[in-house]
């Protein structure tokens, strides 16, 4: 049966689906779920749904931009970012100033811009999307983060101080490098667990745990410090060694993480964003190829 959707509409649908599945996953230590606000006092599940509705509309325009874009990938950064800024502005309007998904907007604008252009020629693969996002953001760390080293500390935001103090490049570095955390860890864990269990929720949790062990999650550092960041990595590693989402012992460890994260104000938001990207690339791989 012939599809009624354009390629760029299908891409934005898969992106929205992935984001909804991520926020709906429970449990997720420190993060918003349908049953918990995690370590957040200013947001809940329903606020994320409102925010995601905004992103859904905006992401269609981003993937359409990529589809119609005739220039090279590095030249797409400016136009895609303009779209992202407009989406971000609307997000803040519906959330009344709460930053629910700012980092996610940047991430998916880069993914969908590149994917949109790829879809014009028919063949869209998850690996090509990562390579395209990398090309769009080529040199972004050097251009945007390196100059922070010479600025006065008082002028820096919390996130900028994380780079200056620890050299962590966060989502910019992840995308510029072609999403190695997703390709090397998140996607294999999600795919393998889904094949074994048939359970999307457990598979998402398993992938999230894996991402926590490898992602440079600047959100954790800016909220709770570098010590907490290192502890999160070790805790997630131990829980995975106990089976993670697929065993009772692993789930007991997840419960301990939930308590500890709330006590320490830890929120692995960067890992959560990359979980959404993980599922998006999984759906691209399994539904578009």
ROBAKOL-216191 format. One record per residue: residue in one letter; x, y, z of N, C-alpha, C in turn. Coordinates in steps of 0.2 Angstrom, whole numbers. Last residue first. Layout:
+------+-------+-------+-------+-------+-------+-------+-------+-------+-------+
: segu :   nc1 :   nc2 :   nc3 :  cac1 :  cac2 :  cac3 :   cc1 :   cc2 :   cc3 :
+------+-------+-------+-------+-------+-------+-------+-------+-------+-------+
:    A :     X :     Y :     Z :     X :     Y :     Z :     X :     Y :     Z :
...
+------+-------+-------+-------+-------+-------+-------+-------+-------+-------+
END
This chain:
+------+-------+-------+-------+-------+-------+-------+-------+-------+-------+
: segu :   nc1 :   nc2 :   nc3 :  cac1 :  cac2 :  cac3 :   cc1 :   cc2 :   cc3 :
+------+-------+-------+-------+-------+-------+-------+-------+-------+-------+
:    X :    72 :     6 :    31 :    77 :     3 :    27 :    73 :    -3 :    23 :
:    X :    62 :    10 :    40 :    63 :    14 :    34 :    68 :    11 :    29 :
:    X :    61 :     2 :    51 :    55 :     3 :    47 :    56 :     7 :    41 :
:    X :    73 :    -1 :    57 :    69 :    -6 :    56 :    62 :    -5 :    52 :
:    X :    80 :    11 :    57 :    84 :     5 :    55 :    79 :     0 :    53 :
:    X :    71 :    20 :    63 :    73 :    21 :    56 :    76 :    15 :    53 :
:    X :    70 :    14 :    76 :    64 :    14 :    71 :    66 :    15 :    64 :
:    X :    83 :    16 :    80 :    81 :    10 :    80 :    75 :     9 :    75 :
:    X :    83 :    30 :    80 :    88 :    27 :    76 :    86 :    19 :    75 :
:    X :    74 :    32 :    91 :    73 :    35 :    84 :    77 :    31 :    79 :
:    X :    81 :    26 :   102 :    74 :    23 :    99 :    73 :    26 :    92 :
:    X :    92 :    35 :   103 :    93 :    28 :   102 :    86 :    25 :    99 :
:    X :    86 :    47 :   106 :    89 :    46 :    99 :    90 :    39 :    98 :
:    X :    81 :    44 :   118 :    76 :    46 :   113 :    79 :    45 :   106 :
:    X :    93 :    42 :   124 :    89 :    37 :   124 :    83 :    38 :   119 :
:    X :    98 :    55 :   124 :   101 :    51 :   119 :    97 :    44 :   119 :
:    X :    90 :    61 :   134 :    90 :    63 :   127 :    92 :    58 :   122 :
:    X :    95 :    53 :   145 :    88 :    53 :   143 :    87 :    55 :   136 :
:    X :   108 :    58 :   146 :   107 :    51 :   144 :   100 :    50 :   142 :
:    X :   105 :    71 :   150 :   109 :    70 :   144 :   108 :    63 :   141 :
:    X :    99 :    69 :   162 :    95 :    72 :   157 :    98 :    71 :   150 :
:    X :   100 :    62 :   175 :   104 :    61 :   169 :   100 :    63 :   163 :
:    X :   100 :    71 :   190 :    95 :    70 :   184 :    99 :    68 :   178 :
:    X :   101 :    72 :   207 :   104 :    70 :   201 :    98 :    68 :   196 :
:    X :    99 :    75 :   221 :    97 :    80 :   215 :   100 :    78 :   209 :
:    X :   101 :    66 :   230 :   107 :    70 :   228 :   105 :    75 :   223 :
:    X :    89 :    60 :   232 :    92 :    62 :   238 :    98 :    67 :   236 :
:    X :    87 :    55 :   219 :    82 :    60 :   222 :    85 :    64 :   228 :
:    X :    97 :    46 :   218 :    97 :    51 :   213 :    92 :    57 :   216 :
:    X :    93 :    36 :   228 :   100 :    40 :   228 :   100 :    46 :   224 :
:    X :    81 :    31 :   223 :    82 :    34 :   230 :    88 :    39 :   230 :
:    X :    85 :    26 :   211 :    80 :    31 :   211 :    80 :    35 :   218 :
:    X :    95 :    16 :   214 :    97 :    22 :   211 :    92 :    28 :   211 :
:    X :    86 :     7 :   220 :    91 :    10 :   225 :    94 :    17 :   221 :
:    X :    80 :     3 :   209 :    76 :     6 :   215 :    81 :    10 :   219 :
:    X :    90 :    -3 :   202 :    87 :     3 :   199 :    83 :     6 :   205 :
:    X :    92 :   -14 :   211 :    97 :    -9 :   210 :    95 :    -3 :   207 :
:    X :    81 :   -21 :   208 :    82 :   -19 :   215 :    87 :   -13 :   215 :
:    X :    83 :   -24 :   195 :    78 :   -19 :   196 :    78 :   -17 :   203 :
:    X :    93 :   -34 :   197 :    95 :   -28 :   193 :    90 :   -22 :   194 :
:    X :    86 :   -44 :   203 :    92 :   -41 :   206 :    94 :   -34 :   203 :
:    X :    77 :   -47 :   193 :    75 :   -44 :   199 :    80 :   -41 :   203 :
:    X :    82 :   -43 :   176 :    82 :   -47 :   182 :    79 :   -43 :   188 :
:    X :    82 :   -33 :   166 :    79 :   -40 :   165 :    80 :   -45 :   170 :
:    X :    87 :   -21 :   169 :    80 :   -21 :   168 :    77 :   -29 :   167 :
:    X :   102 :   -28 :   175 :    98 :   -22 :   174 :    91 :   -23 :   174 :
:    X :   111 :   -38 :   178 :   105 :   -40 :   174 :   101 :   -34 :   172 :
:    X :   122 :   -34 :   186 :   117 :   -39 :   189 :   111 :   -40 :   185 :
:    X :   128 :   -26 :   177 :   131 :   -32 :   178 :   126 :   -37 :   182 :
:    X :   119 :   -15 :   178 :   119 :   -19 :   172 :   122 :   -26 :   173 :
:    X :   123 :   -11 :   191 :   116 :   -13 :   190 :   116 :   -17 :   183 :
:    X :   136 :    -7 :   189 :   135 :   -12 :   193 :   128 :   -15 :   192 :
:    X :   134 :     4 :   180 :   138 :    -2 :   178 :   136 :    -8 :   182 :
:    X :   127 :    13 :   188 :   124 :    10 :   182 :   127 :     4 :   179 :
:    X :   137 :    16 :   197 :   131 :    13 :   199 :   127 :     9 :   193 :
:    X :   147 :    22 :   189 :   148 :    16 :   193 :   142 :    12 :   195 :
:    X :   140 :    33 :   185 :   142 :    28 :   180 :   144 :    22 :   183 :
:    X :   137 :    39 :   197 :   131 :    37 :   193 :   134 :    32 :   188 :
:    X :   149 :    43 :   201 :   145 :    38 :   205 :   140 :    35 :   201 :
:    X :   153 :    53 :   192 :   157 :    47 :   192 :   153 :    41 :   196 :
:    X :   143 :    62 :   196 :   143 :    60 :   189 :   147 :    53 :   189 :
:    X :   146 :    66 :   209 :   140 :    62 :   207 :   140 :    59 :   200 :
:    X :   158 :    72 :   206 :   158 :    66 :   210 :   152 :    62 :   209 :
:    X :   155 :    83 :   199 :   158 :    78 :   195 :   158 :    72 :   199 :
:    X :   138 :    89 :   203 :   145 :    89 :   203 :   148 :    83 :   200 :
:    X :   124 :    91 :   201 :   126 :    88 :   207 :   134 :    87 :   208 :
:    X :   121 :    99 :   190 :   116 :    99 :   195 :   120 :    96 :   202 :
:    X :   132 :    98 :   181 :   130 :   105 :   183 :   125 :   105 :   189 :
:    X :   133 :    84 :   180 :   138 :    88 :   183 :   136 :    95 :   185 :
:    X :   121 :    80 :   174 :   122 :    78 :   181 :   128 :    82 :   184 :
:    X :   122 :    87 :   162 :   117 :    89 :   166 :   118 :    86 :   173 :
:    X :   133 :    81 :   155 :   134 :    88 :   158 :   128 :    90 :   163 :
:    X :   137 :    66 :   153 :   131 :    69 :   155 :   132 :    76 :   159 :
:    X :   144 :    58 :   142 :   147 :    64 :   146 :   141 :    68 :   147 :
:    X :   140 :    41 :   143 :   138 :    48 :   141 :   141 :    53 :   145 :
:    X :   142 :    28 :   149 :   147 :    31 :   144 :   145 :    38 :   142 :
:    X :   132 :    24 :   158 :   139 :    22 :   159 :   144 :    25 :   154 :
:    X :   120 :    28 :   153 :   123 :    32 :   159 :   130 :    30 :   160 :
:    X :   118 :    19 :   143 :   120 :    26 :   141 :   123 :    30 :   147 :
:    X :   114 :     8 :   151 :   120 :     8 :   147 :   122 :    15 :   145 :
:    X :   102 :    13 :   156 :   107 :    11 :   160 :   114 :    11 :   157 :
:    X :    95 :    15 :   144 :    96 :    21 :   148 :   102 :    19 :   153 :
:    X :    93 :     2 :   140 :    97 :     6 :   136 :    99 :    12 :   140 :
:    X :    84 :    -3 :   150 :    91 :    -6 :   149 :    96 :    -1 :   145 :
:    X :    73 :     6 :   147 :    77 :     6 :   154 :    84 :     3 :   153 :
:    X :    70 :     1 :   135 :    72 :     8 :   135 :    76 :     9 :   142 :
:    X :    66 :   -12 :   138 :    72 :   -11 :   133 :    74 :    -4 :   134 :
:    X :    55 :   -11 :   146 :    61 :   -14 :   149 :    67 :   -12 :   145 :
:    X :    47 :    -5 :   136 :    48 :    -1 :   142 :    55 :    -4 :   146 :
:    X :    45 :   -15 :   126 :    49 :    -8 :   125 :    51 :    -5 :   131 :
:    X :    48 :   -31 :   126 :    45 :   -26 :   131 :    49 :   -20 :   129 :
:    X :    53 :   -43 :   121 :    47 :   -40 :   118 :    44 :   -34 :   121 :
:    X :    65 :   -49 :   126 :    59 :   -48 :   130 :    53 :   -46 :   127 :
:    X :    74 :   -50 :   115 :    74 :   -55 :   120 :    67 :   -55 :   124 :
:    X :    73 :   -39 :   108 :    72 :   -45 :   104 :    71 :   -51 :   109 :
:    X :    75 :   -29 :   117 :    68 :   -29 :   114 :    67 :   -36 :   111 :
:    X :    88 :   -31 :   120 :    84 :   -32 :   125 :    77 :   -33 :   122 :
:    X :    94 :   -28 :   107 :    95 :   -35 :   110 :    90 :   -36 :   115 :
:    X :    90 :   -14 :   106 :    88 :   -19 :   101 :    89 :   -26 :   104 :
:    X :    96 :    -8 :   118 :    89 :    -8 :   116 :    87 :   -13 :   112 :
:    X :   110 :   -11 :   116 :   106 :   -14 :   122 :    99 :   -13 :   121 :
:    X :   113 :    -5 :   103 :   113 :   -13 :   104 :   109 :   -15 :   110 :
:    X :   110 :     8 :   107 :   106 :     5 :   101 :   107 :    -3 :   102 :
:    X :   119 :    12 :   117 :   112 :    13 :   118 :   108 :     8 :   113 :
:    X :   133 :     9 :   112 :   130 :     6 :   118 :   122 :     6 :   118 :
:    X :   136 :    14 :    99 :   140 :     8 :   102 :   137 :     5 :   109 :
:    X :   127 :    23 :    96 :   128 :    18 :    91 :   132 :    12 :    95 :
:    X :   127 :    32 :   107 :   121 :    28 :   105 :   122 :    22 :   100 :
:    X :   140 :    36 :   108 :   136 :    32 :   114 :   130 :    29 :   112 :
:    X :   143 :    42 :    96 :   146 :    35 :    98 :   142 :    32 :   103 :
:    X :   137 :    52 :    87 :   133 :    49 :    92 :   136 :    42 :    94 :
:    X :   147 :    59 :    79 :   143 :    54 :    76 :   139 :    50 :    81 :
:    X :   154 :    70 :    85 :   157 :    64 :    84 :   153 :    58 :    81 :
:    X :   144 :    79 :    86 :   149 :    81 :    81 :   153 :    74 :    80 :
:    X :   136 :    74 :    96 :   133 :    74 :    89 :   139 :    75 :    84 :
:    X :   145 :    75 :   107 :   142 :    68 :   105 :   139 :    68 :    98 :
:    X :   148 :    88 :   108 :   153 :    84 :   106 :   150 :    77 :   104 :
:    X :   135 :    93 :   111 :   138 :    96 :   105 :   144 :    91 :   103 :
:    X :   132 :    87 :   123 :   128 :    85 :   117 :   132 :    87 :   111 :
:    X :   148 :    88 :   131 :   141 :    87 :   131 :   138 :    85 :   124 :
:    X :   161 :    90 :   133 :   158 :    93 :   128 :   151 :    92 :   127 :
:    X :   171 :    93 :   147 :   166 :    89 :   144 :   162 :    93 :   139 :
:    X :   182 :    99 :   154 :   183 :    97 :   147 :   177 :    93 :   144 :
:    X :   180 :   103 :   167 :   181 :    96 :   166 :   182 :    94 :   159 :
:    X :   179 :   117 :   167 :   182 :   114 :   173 :   184 :   107 :   171 :
:    X :   173 :   121 :   155 :   179 :   124 :   157 :   183 :   120 :   162 :
:    X :   162 :   113 :   155 :   167 :   112 :   149 :   173 :   115 :   152 :
:    X :   155 :   118 :   166 :   157 :   111 :   166 :   162 :   109 :   160 :
:    X :   153 :   131 :   162 :   158 :   129 :   167 :   160 :   122 :   168 :
:    X :   142 :   129 :   154 :   148 :   131 :   151 :   154 :   130 :   156 :
:    X :   132 :   126 :   163 :   134 :   121 :   158 :   141 :   123 :   155 :
:    X :   131 :   138 :   170 :   133 :   131 :   173 :   135 :   126 :   168 :
:    X :   138 :   151 :   160 :   133 :   147 :   163 :   135 :   141 :   167 :
:    X :   150 :   164 :   164 :   149 :   157 :   161 :   142 :   155 :   164 :
:    X :   155 :   175 :   169 :   151 :   176 :   163 :   148 :   170 :   161 :
:    X :   163 :   172 :   179 :   157 :   175 :   181 :   152 :   175 :   175 :
:    X :   175 :   169 :   173 :   171 :   163 :   175 :   164 :   166 :   177 :
:    X :   179 :   176 :   157 :   178 :   177 :   164 :   173 :   172 :   167 :
:    X :   186 :   166 :   144 :   181 :   171 :   147 :   181 :   171 :   154 :
:    X :   194 :   157 :   138 :   197 :   163 :   139 :   192 :   168 :   142 :
:    X :   186 :   146 :   137 :   192 :   145 :   141 :   195 :   152 :   143 :
:    X :   177 :   148 :   127 :   175 :   149 :   134 :   181 :   149 :   139 :
:    X :   182 :   144 :   115 :   183 :   151 :   117 :   181 :   152 :   124 :
:    X :   178 :   130 :   114 :   185 :   132 :   116 :   186 :   139 :   118 :
:    X :   164 :   130 :   110 :   166 :   129 :   117 :   173 :   131 :   119 :
:    X :   163 :   135 :    97 :   158 :   137 :   102 :   160 :   136 :   109 :
:    X :   173 :   129 :    89 :   170 :   136 :    88 :   166 :   139 :    94 :
:    X :   175 :   116 :    94 :   181 :   121 :    93 :   178 :   128 :    92 :
:    X :   162 :   111 :    92 :   166 :   111 :    99 :   171 :   117 :    99 :
:    X :   160 :   112 :    78 :   156 :   116 :    83 :   159 :   116 :    90 :
:    X :   166 :   104 :    68 :   169 :   110 :    71 :   166 :   114 :    76 :
:    X :   151 :    99 :    61 :   158 :    99 :    61 :   161 :   105 :    63 :
:    X :   137 :    98 :    61 :   140 :   101 :    67 :   148 :   101 :    67 :
:    X :   135 :    91 :    49 :   131 :    97 :    50 :   135 :   101 :    56 :
:    X :   142 :    79 :    51 :   144 :    84 :    46 :   141 :    91 :    47 :
:    X :   134 :    73 :    61 :   141 :    75 :    62 :   144 :    80 :    57 :
:    X :   123 :    71 :    54 :   122 :    75 :    60 :   129 :    78 :    62 :
:    X :   128 :    61 :    45 :   125 :    68 :    42 :   125 :    73 :    48 :
:    X :   131 :    51 :    53 :   136 :    54 :    49 :   134 :    61 :    47 :
:    X :   118 :    48 :    57 :   123 :    50 :    62 :   129 :    53 :    59 :
:    X :   112 :    44 :    45 :   109 :    50 :    49 :   114 :    52 :    54 :
:    X :   119 :    33 :    42 :   120 :    39 :    38 :   117 :    45 :    41 :
:    X :   115 :    24 :    52 :   122 :    26 :    52 :   123 :    32 :    48 :
:    X :   101 :    22 :    48 :   103 :    25 :    55 :   110 :    28 :    55 :
:    X :    98 :    27 :    31 :   100 :    22 :    36 :   102 :    26 :    43 :
:    X :    88 :    30 :    18 :    89 :    33 :    24 :    92 :    27 :    29 :
:    X :    86 :    32 :     1 :    89 :    28 :     6 :    91 :    31 :    12 :
:    X :    79 :    43 :    -6 :    77 :    37 :    -5 :    80 :    33 :     1 :
:    X :    83 :    56 :    -7 :    86 :    51 :   -12 :    84 :    44 :   -10 :
:    X :    77 :    62 :     3 :    75 :    64 :    -3 :    78 :    60 :    -9 :
:    X :    83 :    57 :    15 :    77 :    54 :    13 :    75 :    56 :     6 :
:    X :    94 :    66 :    17 :    95 :    59 :    15 :    89 :    56 :    12 :
:    X :    87 :    77 :    22 :    91 :    77 :    15 :    92 :    70 :    13 :
:    X :    82 :    72 :    34 :    78 :    75 :    29 :    81 :    75 :    22 :
:    X :    93 :    69 :    41 :    89 :    63 :    39 :    84 :    66 :    33 :
:    X :    98 :    82 :    44 :   102 :    77 :    40 :    98 :    72 :    37 :
:    X :    88 :    86 :    52 :    90 :    90 :    46 :    94 :    86 :    41 :
:    X :    87 :    77 :    62 :    81 :    77 :    57 :    83 :    81 :    51 :
:    X :    99 :    78 :    69 :    97 :    72 :    67 :    92 :    73 :    61 :
:    X :    98 :    92 :    73 :   103 :    90 :    69 :   102 :    83 :    66 :
:    X :    86 :    92 :    80 :    86 :    96 :    74 :    92 :    94 :    70 :
:    X :    89 :    83 :    90 :    84 :    81 :    85 :    84 :    86 :    79 :
:    X :    98 :    91 :    98 :   100 :    85 :    96 :    95 :    83 :    90 :
:    X :    90 :   103 :   101 :    97 :   103 :    97 :    98 :    97 :    94 :
:    X :    80 :    97 :   109 :    78 :   101 :   102 :    85 :   101 :    98 :
:    X :    87 :    92 :   120 :    83 :    87 :   115 :    82 :    91 :   108 :
:    X :    90 :   103 :   127 :    95 :    99 :   124 :    92 :    95 :   118 :
:    X :    76 :   107 :   130 :    81 :   111 :   126 :    86 :   107 :   123 :
:    X :    65 :   102 :   137 :    68 :    98 :   132 :    73 :   102 :   127 :
:    X :    61 :   110 :   148 :    59 :   103 :   148 :    64 :    99 :   143 :
:    X :    62 :   123 :   157 :    66 :   120 :   152 :    65 :   112 :   152 :
:    X :    49 :   134 :   159 :    52 :   128 :   162 :    56 :   125 :   156 :
:    X :    41 :   144 :   155 :    48 :   146 :   156 :    52 :   140 :   159 :
:    X :    28 :   138 :   152 :    29 :   144 :   156 :    36 :   145 :   159 :
:    X :    27 :   129 :   142 :    29 :   126 :   149 :    30 :   132 :   154 :
:    X :    24 :   136 :   131 :    19 :   131 :   134 :    21 :   129 :   141 :
:    X :    35 :   144 :   130 :    29 :   147 :   130 :    24 :   142 :   134 :
:    X :    46 :   135 :   128 :    46 :   139 :   134 :    39 :   143 :   135 :
:    X :    42 :   131 :   115 :    42 :   126 :   121 :    42 :   130 :   128 :
:    X :    44 :   142 :   107 :    37 :   140 :   108 :    37 :   135 :   114 :
:    X :    58 :   143 :   108 :    54 :   148 :   111 :    47 :   146 :   112 :
:    X :    61 :   131 :   102 :    63 :   132 :   109 :    59 :   137 :   112 :
:    X :    57 :   133 :    89 :    54 :   127 :    93 :    55 :   129 :   100 :
:    X :    66 :   143 :    86 :    59 :   145 :    86 :    55 :   139 :    90 :
:    X :    78 :   137 :    87 :    77 :   142 :    91 :    69 :   144 :    92 :
:    X :    77 :   127 :    76 :    77 :   125 :    83 :    76 :   131 :    88 :
:    X :    77 :   136 :    65 :    71 :   132 :    67 :    71 :   130 :    74 :
:    X :    90 :   140 :    67 :    85 :   145 :    67 :    78 :   141 :    68 :
:    X :    97 :   128 :    65 :    97 :   131 :    71 :    92 :   136 :    72 :
:    X :    95 :   126 :    51 :    92 :   121 :    56 :    92 :   124 :    63 :
:    X :   102 :   137 :    46 :    95 :   136 :    45 :    92 :   132 :    50 :
:    X :   116 :   133 :    51 :   112 :   140 :    52 :   105 :   139 :    52 :
:    X :   118 :   120 :    46 :   118 :   122 :    53 :   114 :   128 :    55 :
:    X :   120 :   118 :    32 :   113 :   117 :    35 :   113 :   120 :    42 :
:    X :   133 :   118 :    29 :   129 :   125 :    27 :   122 :   124 :    30 :
:    X :   137 :   105 :    30 :   139 :   110 :    35 :   135 :   117 :    35 :
:    X :   130 :    99 :    19 :   128 :    98 :    26 :   131 :   103 :    31 :
:    X :   127 :   110 :     5 :   131 :   105 :     9 :   129 :   105 :    16 :
:    X :   110 :   114 :    -2 :   117 :   115 :     0 :   121 :   109 :     3 :
:    X :    97 :   112 :    -3 :   101 :   110 :    -9 :   109 :   111 :    -7 :
:    X :    83 :   106 :     6 :    90 :   109 :     6 :    94 :   107 :     1 :
:    X :    72 :    98 :     8 :    72 :   103 :     2 :    79 :   107 :     2 :
:    X :    75 :    90 :    19 :    72 :    87 :    12 :    73 :    92 :     7 :
:    X :    77 :   100 :    29 :    83 :    96 :    26 :    81 :    93 :    20 :
:    X :    64 :   105 :    30 :    70 :   109 :    28 :    75 :   105 :    25 :
:    X :    58 :    94 :    35 :    56 :    96 :    28 :    61 :   101 :    25 :
:    X :    63 :    93 :    47 :    65 :    87 :    42 :    63 :    90 :    35 :
:    X :    58 :   105 :    52 :    66 :   104 :    52 :    67 :    98 :    47 :
:    X :    45 :   103 :    52 :    48 :   109 :    48 :    55 :   108 :    47 :
:    X :    43 :    93 :    61 :    41 :    92 :    54 :    44 :    97 :    50 :
:    X :    47 :    99 :    73 :    52 :    94 :    70 :    50 :    92 :    63 :
:    X :    36 :   106 :    77 :    42 :   109 :    74 :    47 :   105 :    71 :
:    X :    27 :    97 :    81 :    25 :   101 :    75 :    32 :   104 :    72 :
:    X :    34 :    91 :    91 :    32 :    87 :    85 :    30 :    91 :    79 :
:    X :    36 :   101 :   100 :    42 :    98 :    97 :    40 :    94 :    90 :
:    X :    23 :   102 :   105 :    26 :   108 :   102 :    32 :   105 :    97 :
:    X :    22 :    90 :   111 :    17 :    92 :   106 :    20 :    97 :   102 :
:    X :    31 :    91 :   121 :    33 :    86 :   116 :    28 :    88 :   110 :
:    X :    25 :    99 :   130 :    31 :   101 :   127 :    32 :    97 :   121 :
:    X :    14 :    91 :   135 :    13 :    97 :   131 :    19 :   100 :   127 :
:    X :    22 :    80 :   140 :    18 :    79 :   135 :    16 :    85 :   131 :
:    X :    28 :    87 :   151 :    32 :    84 :   145 :    28 :    83 :   139 :
:    X :    18 :    90 :   159 :    21 :    95 :   156 :    26 :    93 :   150 :
:    X :    15 :    77 :   162 :    10 :    81 :   158 :    13 :    87 :   155 :
:    X :    25 :    73 :   171 :    24 :    70 :   165 :    20 :    74 :   160 :
:    X :    32 :    89 :   177 :    30 :    82 :   178 :    28 :    79 :   171 :
:    X :    43 :   101 :   185 :    40 :    98 :   179 :    37 :    91 :   181 :
:    X :    50 :   106 :   196 :    46 :   111 :   192 :    43 :   108 :   186 :
:    X :    57 :    97 :   203 :    51 :   100 :   207 :    47 :   104 :   202 :
:    X :    65 :    82 :   199 :    63 :    88 :   197 :    57 :    91 :   201 :
:    X :    70 :    69 :   201 :    73 :    74 :   204 :    71 :    81 :   203 :
:    X :    54 :    62 :   198 :    61 :    61 :   198 :    64 :    66 :   203 :
:    X :    41 :    62 :   197 :    44 :    68 :   194 :    52 :    68 :   195 :
:    X :    32 :    48 :   192 :    36 :    51 :   196 :    39 :    57 :   193 :
:    X :    24 :    41 :   183 :    22 :    40 :   190 :    27 :    44 :   195 :
:    X :    28 :    44 :   170 :    21 :    45 :   172 :    19 :    44 :   179 :
:    X :    43 :    53 :   174 :    40 :    47 :   171 :    32 :    48 :   173 :
:    X :    59 :    62 :   175 :    51 :    62 :   175 :    48 :    56 :   171 :
:    X :    73 :    55 :   184 :    70 :    58 :   178 :    62 :    57 :   178 :
:    X :    79 :    48 :   194 :    80 :    55 :   193 :    77 :    58 :   188 :
:    X :    78 :    32 :   185 :    81 :    36 :   191 :    82 :    43 :   189 :
:    X :    64 :    27 :   179 :    70 :    30 :   176 :    73 :    35 :   182 :
:    X :    53 :    13 :   178 :    56 :    18 :   181 :    62 :    21 :   177 :
:    X :    46 :    19 :   163 :    46 :    19 :   170 :    48 :    13 :   173 :
:    X :    43 :    30 :   149 :    47 :    24 :   152 :    47 :    25 :   160 :
:    X :    38 :    41 :   144 :    34 :    36 :   146 :    37 :    30 :   150 :
:    X :    49 :    47 :   138 :    46 :    51 :   144 :    41 :    46 :   147 :
:    X :    51 :    38 :   127 :    56 :    39 :   132 :    53 :    42 :   139 :
:    X :    40 :    39 :   120 :    42 :    32 :   123 :    47 :    33 :   129 :
:    X :    41 :    52 :   115 :    35 :    50 :   120 :    37 :    43 :   123 :
:    X :    52 :    51 :   107 :    52 :    55 :   113 :    46 :    53 :   118 :
:    X :    48 :    42 :    97 :    54 :    40 :   102 :    54 :    44 :   108 :
:    X :    37 :    49 :    91 :    36 :    42 :    95 :    42 :    41 :   100 :
:    X :    45 :    59 :    86 :    40 :    61 :    91 :    38 :    54 :    95 :
:    X :    52 :    52 :    76 :    56 :    56 :    81 :    51 :    57 :    87 :
:    X :    43 :    47 :    68 :    47 :    43 :    72 :    50 :    46 :    77 :
:    X :    37 :    59 :    63 :    33 :    55 :    67 :    37 :    50 :    71 :
:    X :    48 :    64 :    56 :    46 :    68 :    62 :    41 :    64 :    66 :
:    X :    49 :    54 :    46 :    54 :    55 :    50 :    52 :    59 :    57 :
:    X :    37 :    56 :    39 :    38 :    50 :    43 :    43 :    50 :    48 :
:    X :    39 :    69 :    34 :    34 :    68 :    39 :    34 :    61 :    43 :
:    X :    49 :    66 :    25 :    51 :    70 :    30 :    45 :    70 :    36 :
:    X :    42 :    57 :    15 :    48 :    55 :    19 :    49 :    59 :    25 :
:    X :    24 :    60 :    17 :    31 :    61 :    14 :    36 :    58 :    18 :
:    X :    11 :    47 :    18 :    16 :    52 :    21 :    22 :    53 :    17 :
:    X :     4 :    37 :    13 :     1 :    44 :    12 :     6 :    49 :    15 :
:    X :    11 :    24 :     4 :    11 :    28 :    10 :     8 :    35 :     8 :
:    X :     3 :    11 :    -4 :     7 :    17 :    -5 :     6 :    21 :     1 :
:    X :     4 :    -6 :     0 :     0 :     0 :     0 :     4 :     6 :     0 :
+------+-------+-------+-------+-------+-------+-------+-------+-------+-------+
END
